[in-house]
Amino acid sequence: MMQLITALEAGFNPQIYKIILSKPRIKSNDYQKIVISQIGESYHLEKFTATQVFNENLAADQLIEFLGQALHTDYQQYNAWDDQFEYIIQISKKGKPSITRKAVTKAPAKVISHNRKKNYILQEGTLIQPLVDMGVFTKEGKVVKTMTDKFRQINRFVEIVDDEVKKLPPGTELNVIDFGCGKSYLTFILYYYLTEIKNIKVQMIGLDLKSDVIDHCNASARKYGYNQLSFERGDIHDYQASFPVDMIITLHACDTATDFALYNAIKWEARLIFSVPCCQHELNGQMETGELSLLTKYGIIKERTAALLTDAIRGNLLEACGYKVQLMEFVDLAHTPKNILIRAQKAKVSEKRKAQALTEVENAMQAFSLTPTLFKLLETEKRINFNKI
């Protein structure tokens, strides 16, 4: 540790304005890299996972201690820049640090302010009629001040979809179903994004049980000129698609309705799935455990454990059926605890990984005496094969 402190003392000075910590010591490290920018008298941290960036501010007197701990336990490389030099600290496999200094040839840009303008996919100043009708935009296309958080949430959803859509080959056409669309605000936004921003030929159907909602949404689609967007009254459980389905959207489908939507997506071999589950009650009613009774002893802990287990099992079952899966933060916890989005892409998943995903589900089911709906649906149709349950 003393060698590391000596290296840091040689590789840091108050004029350094940018630092990057990289090369995680272990693959399971929380963050792939951390970018640190000096802003005024403090430092701004951007912590990068594979899919997200988390932000944090750090006082100047805390920075050296943070860097020392990070290099001691989490990262193998430190790059830092001042106006003259780049300082590089590398940690060997045995934990020995080495430091080099070289003259700056191409320095990273300085961050002047915390308040950098976010480059949203849905741009303020563009007249997007569904956003006007939602009360998010004024008639001039400006964000209504009280709806700023809602505008960010909508853009966050579009960004999550865009991460996958931009990987599609040119000329791709998409058939999309939105299960449990409700008033369809995000359905209209998604249609606008796909057709107006990405220029993709789309056929989209919104599905809901309420006839008045369906009538209202069809009238709105005609009003906007969204000719390939229509709404139908139907049940997620037994809906039969009349065309190949490429993308499934299910936002806040209550409890096991999400399982039926995911099951349909798997059955149709949809290439993309975006699901925000809601009201995960099923497993909360089933959970029983001996060794892990601490997690079921208190009602609120049991409820949250059941909700997290529900979505973790759903993610693994999707993996077992040939999907690459991510569980992501959709809305900041400050706004709602129902903030997990399941994003799944049809992919080449190895048989070893499929088997491992099933084993992990099996272990959870046995530990907590669970039989989730999605598991039952997939097992009944022999889309998964459990040997021990």
Residue pairs with C-beta under 8 A, 6 or more apart in sequence:
1 68
1 72
3 96
3 97
4 68
4 71
4 72
4 91
4 97
5 68
7 89
7 97
7 98
7 99
8 64
8 67
8 68
8 71
8 78
8 89
10 87
10 99
11 78
11 80
11 87
11 88
11 89
11 99
11 101
12 64
12 67
12 80
12 87
13 82
15 82
15 83
16 38
16 80
16 81
16 82
16 87
17 37
17 38
17 81
17 82
17 110
17 111
18 35
18 36
18 37
18 38
18 80
18 81
18 107
18 108
18 110
19 35
19 36
19 67
19 78
19 79
19 80
19 81
20 33
20 34
20 35
20 36
20 77
20 78
20 79
20 80
21 33
21 34
21 36
21 67
21 70
21 71
21 74
21 75
21 77
21 78
22 32
22 33
22 75
22 76
22 77
22 79
23 75
23 76
23 77
24 31
24 32
24 33
24 74
24 75
24 76
25 73
25 74
25 75
25 76
29 74
29 75
30 47
30 49
31 47
31 48
31 49
31 54
31 74
32 48
32 49
32 50
33 48
33 75
34 45
34 46
34 47
34 48
34 70
34 75
35 45
35 46
35 48
36 43
36 44
36 45
36 46
36 58
36 63
37 43
37 44
37 46
37 110
37 111
38 44
38 110
38 111
39 111
39 112
39 113
39 114
41 60
42 57
42 58
42 59
42 60
43 57
43 58
43 59
43 60
43 63
44 55
44 56
44 57
44 58
44 111
44 114
45 55
45 56
45 57
45 58
46 53
46 54
46 55
47 53
47 54
47 55
47 56
50 326
51 163
51 326
51 328
52 328
52 329
57 114
58 66
67 78
71 78
71 89
71 91
71 97
75 91
76 90
76 91
77 88
77 89
77 90
77 91
78 87
78 88
78 89
78 90
79 86
79 87
79 88
80 86
80 87
81 87
81 104
81 107
81 108
82 104
83 104
83 107
84 103
84 104
85 101
85 102
85 103
85 104
86 101
86 102
86 103
86 104
86 107
87 99
87 100
87 101
88 99
88 100
88 101
88 102
89 97
89 98
89 99
90 97
90 98
90 99
91 97
92 98
118 152
118 155
120 151
120 155
121 155
121 158
121 159
121 162
121 193
121 197
122 128
122 131
122 151
122 154
122 155
122 158
122 189
122 193
124 137
124 141
124 142
124 143
124 151
125 141
125 142
126 141
127 137
127 139
127 140
127 141
128 137
128 141
128 189
128 192
129 223
129 224
130 185
130 188
130 189
130 192
130 220
130 224
131 137
131 151
131 154
131 189
132 138
132 139
132 141
133 220
134 147
134 150
134 185
135 144
135 147
136 143
136 144
136 147
136 150
136 151
136 154
137 143
137 144
138 144
143 151
149 335
153 330
153 331
153 335
154 185
154 186
154 189
156 330
156 331
157 186
157 189
157 190
157 274
157 330
157 341
158 189
158 190
158 193
160 274
160 328
160 330
160 341
160 343
161 190
161 193
161 274
162 193
162 198
163 343
164 272
164 343
164 345
165 194
165 198
165 200
165 272
166 198
168 174
168 200
172 200
173 200
173 201
173 202
173 203
173 246
174 194
174 200
174 201
174 202
174 203
174 246
174 247
175 202
175 203
175 204
175 241
175 243
175 244
175 245
175 246
175 247
176 190
176 194
176 202
176 203
176 204
176 205
176 245
176 246
176 247
176 248
176 249
177 204
177 205
177 206
177 207
177 239
177 241
177 245
177 247
177 248
177 249
178 184
178 186
178 187
178 190
178 204
178 205
178 206
178 207
178 249
178 250
178 251
179 207
179 236
179 239
179 248
179 249
179 250
179 253
179 257
179 261
179 264
180 207
180 208
180 236
180 250
180 251
180 252
180 253
180 254
180 257
180 261
181 187
181 206
181 207
181 208
181 213
181 217
181 231
182 208
182 213
182 251
182 252
183 213
183 216
183 217
184 206
184 208
184 213
184 217
184 220
184 231
186 249
186 251
187 204
187 206
187 217
187 229
187 249
188 220
188 221
188 224
188 226
188 229
190 204
190 249
191 202
191 204
191 226
191 228
191 229
192 226
194 200
194 202
194 204
195 201
195 202
195 226
195 228
201 228
202 228
202 229
203 228
203 243
204 228
204 229
204 230
205 229
205 230
205 231
205 232
206 214
206 217
206 229
206 230
206 231
206 232
207 231
207 232
207 233
207 234
207 236
207 239
208 214
208 217
208 231
208 233
208 234
209 233
209 234
209 235
210 233
211 233
213 231
214 231
214 232
214 233
217 231
218 230
218 231
221 229
221 230
221 231
236 250
236 253
236 257
236 260
236 261
236 264
237 257
237 260
239 264
241 264
241 268
244 268
245 264
245 265
245 268
245 270
246 270
246 271
246 272
247 270
247 271
247 272
247 273
247 274
248 261
248 262
248 264
248 265
248 268
248 270
248 272
248 273
248 274
248 275
249 274
249 275
250 257
250 258
250 261
250 262
250 273
250 274
250 275
250 276
251 274
251 275
251 276
252 276
252 277
252 278
252 338
253 261
253 275
253 277
253 278
254 278
254 279
255 278
255 279
255 280
255 281
255 282
256 282
256 373
258 275
258 277
258 278
258 314
259 314
259 372
259 373
259 374
259 377
260 373
260 377
261 275
262 273
262 275
262 314
262 317
262 318
262 342
262 374
263 374
263 377
263 378
265 273
265 344
266 318
266 321
266 323
266 378
266 383
267 381
267 383
269 346
270 346
271 345
271 346
272 344
272 345
272 346
273 318
273 323
273 342
273 343
273 344
273 345
274 341
274 342
274 343
275 314
275 341
275 342
275 344
276 330
276 338
276 340
276 341
276 342
277 310
277 311
277 314
277 338
277 340
277 342
278 338
280 306
280 307
280 310
280 311
281 306
282 310
282 372
282 373
283 306
283 307
283 309
283 310
283 368
283 370
283 372
284 302
284 303
284 306
284 307
286 368
286 369
286 370
286 371
287 296
287 302
287 305
287 306
287 309
287 368
287 369
287 370
288 296
288 368
288 369
289 295
289 296
289 367
289 368
289 369
291 367
292 367
292 368
294 301
295 301
295 302
295 305
296 302
296 305
296 368
304 337
309 364
309 368
309 370
310 372
311 327
311 340
311 342
312 327
312 364
313 361
313 364
313 365
313 370
313 372
313 374
313 375
314 342
314 372
314 374
315 325
315 327
315 342
315 344
316 325
316 357
316 358
316 360
316 361
317 357
317 358
317 361
317 374
317 375
317 378
317 384
318 325
318 342
318 344
319 325
319 349
319 353
319 354
319 357
320 354
320 355
320 357
320 358
320 361
320 378
320 384
321 354
321 378
321 383
321 384
322 346
322 347
322 348
322 349
322 354
323 344
323 345
323 346
323 347
323 349
324 344
324 345
324 346
324 347
324 349
325 342
325 343
325 344
326 342
326 343
326 344
327 340
327 341
327 342
327 343
328 340
328 341
328 342
328 343
329 339
329 340
329 341
330 339
330 340
330 341
331 338
331 339
332 339
333 339
358 384
358 385
358 386
361 375
362 386
362 388
362 389
364 370
365 371
365 372
365 375
365 389
366 388
366 389
375 384
378 384
379 385
379 386
